[in-house]
Amino acid sequence: MSTAMNFGSKSFKPRPPDKGAFPLDHFGECSAFKERFMECLRDSGYESSACRQRAMAYLECRMERQGIPGPLGQLMANEPLEKLGFKDLIDEKSEAKPEK
């Protein structure tokens, strides 16, 4: 069995992710949120839908923190939570708040 590689063919060109970078949280600014989310996943048998509220809190934390100072220091670009798949949870929050 031969595993010949064709080095003359097109080379692989990596491309950046569609939504940009997701830098590591070097200073642990959101580690408490991450741990609560991971604990929820373990407790629910890794059923992510049971932990969506905690996932949303973790992503909110990352969007609020700046991480390493500089232009690339933000832990996550600000993005409306609706675009991240949390529209239903946001609607539930707004319905729970009494109108004045």
PyMOL commands that set and color helices and strands:
alter all, ss='L'
color gray80, all
select helices_A, chain A and resi 31-43+48-64+81-84+87-96
alter helices_A, ss='H'
color red, helices_A
deselect
rebuild
show_as cartoon
